Amino acid sequence: MESYQSLLGVITYFCACCFIFQLFLQLRERNIEK
């Protein structure tokens, strides 16, 4: 059960990183268009 919780934490962390990275790319593309 403990390993399952840690795995869930890693997946959540990975998803958060991907989300922030995509957000950063979108903001950068908008700035370049201007």
C-alpha distance matrix in Angstrom:
0.0 3.8 5.5 5.1 6.5 8.9 10.0 10.7 12.6 14.6 15.5 16.7 18.6 20.2 21.3 22.8 24.7 26.0 27.1 28.9 30.5 31.9 33.2 34.9 36.5 37.8 39.3 40.9 42.4 43.9 45.5 47.0 48.5 50.2
3.8 0.0 3.8 5.4 5.2 6.4 8.7 10.0 10.8 12.6 14.5 15.5 16.7 18.6 20.2 21.3 22.9 24.7 25.9 27.3 28.9 30.6 31.8 33.2 35.0 36.6 37.8 39.3 41.0 42.5 43.9 45.4 47.1 48.8
5.5 3.8 0.0 3.8 5.5 5.1 6.1 8.6 9.8 10.6 12.3 14.2 15.3 16.5 18.4 19.9 21.1 22.6 24.3 25.8 26.9 28.7 30.3 31.6 33.1 34.8 36.3 37.5 39.1 40.9 42.2 43.5 45.3 47.2
5.1 5.4 3.8 0.0 3.8 5.5 5.1 6.2 8.6 9.9 10.6 12.2 14.2 15.3 16.5 18.3 20.0 21.1 22.5 24.4 25.7 27.0 28.6 30.3 31.7 33.1 34.8 36.2 37.6 39.2 40.8 42.2 43.7 45.6
6.5 5.2 5.5 3.8 0.0 3.8 5.4 5.1 6.2 8.8 9.9 10.5 12.3 14.3 15.3 16.5 18.4 20.1 21.0 22.6 24.3 25.9 26.9 28.6 30.4 31.7 33.0 34.7 36.3 37.7 39.2 40.8 42.4 44.0
8.9 6.4 5.1 5.5 3.8 0.0 3.8 5.4 5.0 6.3 8.7 9.8 10.5 12.3 14.3 15.3 16.6 18.5 19.9 21.1 22.5 24.5 25.8 27.0 28.8 30.5 31.7 33.0 34.8 36.4 37.6 39.1 41.0 42.6
10.0 8.7 6.1 5.1 5.4 3.8 0.0 3.8 5.3 5.1 6.3 8.6 9.8 10.6 12.4 14.2 15.4 16.6 18.3 20.1 21.1 22.7 24.4 25.8 27.1 28.8 30.4 31.6 33.1 34.9 36.4 37.6 39.3 41.2
10.7 10.0 8.6 6.2 5.1 5.4 3.8 0.0 3.8 5.5 5.1 6.1 8.5 9.8 10.5 12.2 14.2 15.4 16.4 18.3 19.9 21.1 22.5 24.3 25.8 27.1 28.7 30.3 31.7 33.2 34.8 36.3 37.7 39.5
12.6 10.8 9.8 8.6 6.2 5.0 5.3 3.8 0.0 3.8 5.5 5.1 6.1 8.6 9.9 10.5 12.3 14.3 15.3 16.5 18.3 20.1 21.1 22.5 24.4 25.9 27.1 28.6 30.4 31.8 33.1 34.8 36.4 38.0
14.6 12.6 10.6 9.9 8.8 6.3 5.1 5.5 3.8 0.0 3.8 5.5 5.0 6.1 8.6 9.8 10.5 12.3 14.2 15.4 16.4 18.4 20.0 21.0 22.6 24.5 25.8 26.9 28.7 30.5 31.7 33.0 34.9 36.7
15.5 14.5 12.3 10.6 9.9 8.7 6.3 5.1 5.5 3.8 0.0 3.8 5.4 5.0 6.1 8.6 9.9 10.6 12.2 14.3 15.2 16.5 18.3 19.9 21.1 22.6 24.4 25.7 27.0 28.8 30.4 31.7 33.2 35.2
16.7 15.5 14.2 12.2 10.5 9.8 8.6 6.1 5.1 5.5 3.8 0.0 3.8 5.5 5.2 6.2 8.7 10.0 10.5 12.3 14.2 15.5 16.5 18.3 20.1 21.2 22.6 24.4 25.9 27.2 28.8 30.4 31.9 33.6
18.6 16.7 15.3 14.2 12.3 10.5 9.8 8.5 6.1 5.0 5.4 3.8 0.0 3.8 5.5 5.1 6.2 8.7 9.9 10.6 12.3 14.4 15.4 16.5 18.5 20.1 21.2 22.6 24.5 26.0 27.1 28.7 30.6 32.1
20.2 18.6 16.5 15.3 14.3 12.3 10.6 9.8 8.6 6.1 5.0 5.5 3.8 0.0 3.8 5.4 5.1 6.3 8.6 10.0 10.5 12.4 14.3 15.3 16.6 18.5 20.1 21.1 22.7 24.6 25.9 27.1 28.9 30.8
21.3 20.2 18.4 16.5 15.3 14.3 12.4 10.5 9.9 8.6 6.1 5.2 5.5 3.8 0.0 3.8 5.4 5.1 6.1 8.6 9.8 10.6 12.3 14.2 15.4 16.6 18.4 20.0 21.2 22.7 24.5 25.9 27.2 29.2
22.8 21.3 19.9 18.3 16.5 15.3 14.2 12.2 10.5 9.8 8.6 6.2 5.1 5.4 3.8 0.0 3.8 5.5 5.1 6.2 8.5 10.0 10.6 12.2 14.3 15.5 16.6 18.3 20.1 21.3 22.7 24.5 26.0 27.5
24.7 22.9 21.1 20.0 18.4 16.6 15.4 14.2 12.3 10.5 9.9 8.7 6.2 5.1 5.4 3.8 0.0 3.8 5.4 5.2 6.0 8.6 9.9 10.5 12.3 14.3 15.4 16.4 18.4 20.1 21.2 22.6 24.5 26.2
26.0 24.7 22.6 21.1 20.1 18.5 16.6 15.4 14.3 12.3 10.6 10.0 8.7 6.3 5.1 5.5 3.8 0.0 3.8 5.5 5.0 6.2 8.6 9.8 10.6 12.3 14.3 15.3 16.5 18.5 20.1 21.1 22.7 24.8
27.1 25.9 24.3 22.5 21.0 19.9 18.3 16.4 15.3 14.2 12.2 10.5 9.9 8.6 6.1 5.1 5.4 3.8 0.0 3.8 5.4 5.3 6.2 8.6 10.0 10.7 12.5 14.3 15.5 16.8 18.6 20.2 21.4 23.2
28.9 27.3 25.8 24.4 22.6 21.1 20.1 18.3 16.5 15.4 14.3 12.3 10.6 10.0 8.6 6.2 5.2 5.5 3.8 0.0 3.8 5.5 5.0 6.1 8.7 9.9 10.6 12.3 14.3 15.4 16.6 18.5 20.2 21.5
30.5 28.9 26.9 25.7 24.3 22.5 21.1 19.9 18.3 16.4 15.2 14.2 12.3 10.5 9.8 8.5 6.0 5.0 5.4 3.8 0.0 3.8 5.4 5.1 6.3 8.7 10.0 10.6 12.4 14.4 15.5 16.6 18.6 20.4
31.9 30.6 28.7 27.0 25.9 24.5 22.7 21.1 20.1 18.4 16.5 15.5 14.4 12.4 10.6 10.0 8.6 6.2 5.3 5.5 3.8 0.0 3.8 5.4 5.1 6.2 8.7 9.8 10.6 12.4 14.3 15.4 16.6 18.8
33.2 31.8 30.3 28.6 26.9 25.8 24.4 22.5 21.1 20.0 18.3 16.5 15.4 14.3 12.3 10.6 9.9 8.6 6.2 5.0 5.4 3.8 0.0 3.8 5.5 5.2 6.3 8.6 10.0 10.8 12.5 14.4 15.6 17.1
34.9 33.2 31.6 30.3 28.6 27.0 25.8 24.3 22.5 21.0 19.9 18.3 16.5 15.3 14.2 12.2 10.5 9.8 8.6 6.1 5.1 5.4 3.8 0.0 3.8 5.5 5.2 6.2 8.7 10.0 10.7 12.4 14.4 15.8
36.5 35.0 33.1 31.7 30.4 28.8 27.1 25.8 24.4 22.6 21.1 20.1 18.5 16.6 15.4 14.3 12.3 10.6 10.0 8.7 6.3 5.1 5.5 3.8 0.0 3.8 5.5 5.0 6.1 8.6 9.9 10.5 12.4 14.5
37.8 36.6 34.8 33.1 31.7 30.5 28.8 27.1 25.9 24.5 22.6 21.2 20.1 18.5 16.6 15.5 14.3 12.3 10.7 9.9 8.7 6.2 5.2 5.5 3.8 0.0 3.8 5.4 5.1 6.3 8.7 9.9 10.7 12.7
39.3 37.8 36.3 34.8 33.0 31.7 30.4 28.7 27.1 25.8 24.4 22.6 21.2 20.1 18.4 16.6 15.4 14.3 12.5 10.6 10.0 8.7 6.3 5.2 5.5 3.8 0.0 3.8 5.5 5.2 6.3 8.7 10.0 11.0
40.9 39.3 37.5 36.2 34.7 33.0 31.6 30.3 28.6 26.9 25.7 24.4 22.6 21.1 20.0 18.3 16.4 15.3 14.3 12.3 10.6 9.8 8.6 6.2 5.0 5.4 3.8 0.0 3.8 5.4 5.1 6.3 8.8 10.1
42.4 41.0 39.1 37.6 36.3 34.8 33.1 31.7 30.4 28.7 27.0 25.9 24.5 22.7 21.2 20.1 18.4 16.5 15.5 14.3 12.4 10.6 10.0 8.7 6.1 5.1 5.5 3.8 0.0 3.8 5.4 5.1 6.3 8.9
43.9 42.5 40.9 39.2 37.7 36.4 34.9 33.2 31.8 30.5 28.8 27.2 26.0 24.6 22.7 21.3 20.1 18.5 16.8 15.4 14.4 12.4 10.8 10.0 8.6 6.3 5.2 5.4 3.8 0.0 3.8 5.4 5.1 6.5
45.5 43.9 42.2 40.8 39.2 37.6 36.4 34.8 33.1 31.7 30.4 28.8 27.1 25.9 24.5 22.7 21.2 20.1 18.6 16.6 15.5 14.3 12.5 10.7 9.9 8.7 6.3 5.1 5.4 3.8 0.0 3.8 5.5 5.3
47.0 45.4 43.5 42.2 40.8 39.1 37.6 36.3 34.8 33.0 31.7 30.4 28.7 27.1 25.9 24.5 22.6 21.1 20.2 18.5 16.6 15.4 14.4 12.4 10.5 9.9 8.7 6.3 5.1 5.4 3.8 0.0 3.8 5.4
48.5 47.1 45.3 43.7 42.4 41.0 39.3 37.7 36.4 34.9 33.2 31.9 30.6 28.9 27.2 26.0 24.5 22.7 21.4 20.2 18.6 16.6 15.6 14.4 12.4 10.7 10.0 8.8 6.3 5.1 5.5 3.8 0.0 3.8
50.2 48.8 47.2 45.6 44.0 42.6 41.2 39.5 38.0 36.7 35.2 33.6 32.1 30.8 29.2 27.5 26.2 24.8 23.2 21.5 20.4 18.8 17.1 15.8 14.5 12.7 11.0 10.1 8.9 6.5 5.3 5.4 3.8 0.0
